[in-house]
Amino acid sequence: MKEYGSSVQKLVNYILTIQDREKRTKYAFLMIELMKQIHPGMKDNSQDYSKKLWDDLYIMSNFQLDVQGPYPPPSPESVGKAPKKVNYNQHHLKFKHYGRNVELLILRAIAEEKIEDKKILVAYIARLMKGFYVTWNKDSVDDQVIWQNIKEMSENLLGSIVDELSQEGLGHAKVANNARNAYNAPEYPNGPNNNRGGNNYRKNFRNNRNFNPRNHKK
């Protein structure tokens, strides 16, 4: 193990030549203390750190070290073994940089019957998407790109709302105030920032891989 250097490896090789097990164990504990001093920045009194040092000692001995240590030696098969691949659920997102929750909010906007509330939610989604886009792209984005993305993600079911709001623009005071304030109001229980409304829609659509707003029922 290169992080400890060749001198430590020579000392480990010497410990292996000691015949007396009790003396060999004593030297192994001294070796652990030396390994701690080599990397003072990594020094930690936690059990995991101590176990790591003993594992490293066993590895440097090629798993031949027989001592009365505080931890059992690791198996040779576990060393260098690649971790299991984590399969992330992508939900077949059309625009991955917006995330699944934006799609859920769009479904919520499609399901909304009140026109004014639908406008408020679409404005909220548009401003949210613009923030996500800038974070992903590290550059500014034209509002028309956001509006077009909403149309595509909603299969144009929000087209008329988008056309109306796009005339005012995301920076317009009316749109900005609606998006920022209205859906945080306590009198609107189904807003995306309200646990009752948001959690219900996340629960209903969490496992919906085939995003199809036309199949959505309120």
N, C-alpha and C positions, 0 to 999 in steps of 0.2 A: 504494500500500500504506500504509494509515493508520498502521501501527505505526512507520513511519519519519518521518512528518510531511511537510508541504508543502515545507519548505525542502530536504529531501533530494531530493524530486521535481524541484524547480527546478534543483538541481545536476546531476541526471541529464539533464534536458533540455538543459542547457548543454553537457555532455560530447558529446551527439549533434551539436552544431553544430561541433565541432572537426574540421577537415579532415584534419590529419595523423594517420595511424593510430597511429604510435608514441607521439605525445603523448596521443592519446585513450586508448591502453592504459594509459599512466602515470597518467592521471587516474582511470581505472577502478579501478586498484589502490588509489589514495588514497581513492576512494569506499568501497571495501570496508572499509578500516581505520576510516573514519568510521562506517560502519554497525555495526561491532563495538563502538565506543565508545557508541553510542546505547543499546545493550542489553547492558551489562556483565554482568548476571546470566545471560545466555544464552551468554556467552563460552565457547568450547570450542575446543580445538586439533585436534579430530578432523576427519577428511577430510569427513565428512558435513555438519558445521556449515559448513565453508568452502564446500562446494558449494551449500548452501542460500543463503548470502549472494550468491553469484554468480548463482544462479537468480533471486533476488529482484531483483538489479540488471537482469538481462535482462528480467524481467517489467515493471519500472518504465519501461524504455525501449521498451515495447511491441514487444519482440523486434527492435528496429532497431539495437541496439548492435553494432558491428563492431570487436572488439578481439581481441588475442592473449591470451585468458584461459587459466587452467589447466584449465577445464572447458568442454565444448561447451554451447551454449545449449539450454534445454529446448524441446520443440516446443509451439507454441501449443495444440495439441489436448490436451496432457496437463494443462494448467492448469485447475483447477476441475472436473476429471473425477471423477465419483463412483466410489468404490471398488467392486469387484465384490462382490455379495452372497454371504456365506458361508452355505451351506446346512448347518445343524446337524442331525445325525441324532438325532431325538427318540425313536426306537424305539417310538412310539405308547405312551408311558408312561401308566399309569392315574393315578399320583400322581407328578408331575414333581418335586416337592420332595424326594422320597426318592432319586431317581436310578436309573439302570440297574443299578448294582452291587447295590442292595438286592433287585431282582427276581432277579438271579442267585443271591444268597444264599438267597432263598426257594426257588428251584429246587433248590438244594443241600440245603436242609432237607427238601424233599419226597422227594428221592432217598435220604436217609439211612435205612438199615434199622434201626439200633440205636435203640431208643426213648429211652434216656438221652442219647445223642448228639444225637438230634433235638431233645430238650427244651433241651439246652445251646445248640444253634444258634438255635432260636427265641427263647430268652431274649436271646442276643447280638443278634439282629436287632431285637428289640423295643426294647432300650436304644439301639441305633444309630439307629433310626427316630425315637425320641423326641428325641434330640439334633438330628437334621435338622429335625424339625418345629418345635422351638423356635427354631432359627436362621432358618427360613423365616417363621414367624408372629410372631416377637418376643414371644411370650406363652407362658404355661404351657399344657399340654395334659393332658387327662384320660387316664389309662392305658387306659381302655376304648376310646378313639378309636384308639389304636395297635393294640390287639388286634383291633378290628374291621377295620382296614385290612389287617392280616396275613391275616385270613380271606378278605377280598375278593381280595387279590393272589394268594392260593394257591387260589382257587376252593373254599375251605372244606376243602381237603385237609389243612390243618393245624389244622382246627377243634377236634378233641379235645385236641390238645396245648395250643392257646391257652386253651381252657376250663380246663384243669388249672392252667396257669401263672397265669392271670388271678385265680384264687382266692387266690394268695399275693401277687400284685402285683409290679411291677417293683422296688420298693424293698425287698422281702423279702430277707433276708440270703442265703438259699439261691439264689434266682434271680440276685441281683447277683453273688455269688461265682462261680457257674457261668458267667455271661456274661462276667465280667471276666477270669477266670483259665484256665478249662479249655481254651478254644480258642487260648490262647497256649502251651500245653504242648507240648514237643517230641515227646512220645509220641503226640500226635494229629496225624498228618501231613496230614489232609485239612481241617483247620480253615481258616476264612476268612483268618486271618492267616498261614497257611503258604503259601509260594510254590507248592509242588507242587500243593496242592489248589485254591487260589484261582485260579491262572493257568490250570489246565486247564478250569475251568468258565467263566472269562471267554472263553477261546478257543472253546469249544464253542457258546456262546450269544451271542457278540458280534454276530452278524449275524441273530439271530432276531427279526424284527420282530413276528411274531404270537406274543405271549406266551401260551402255553397249557400250564400245568403238567401237564395230563392226558396230553399227548403226550410228556412227558419220560421218558426211560429212563436209569437209572443207568449 
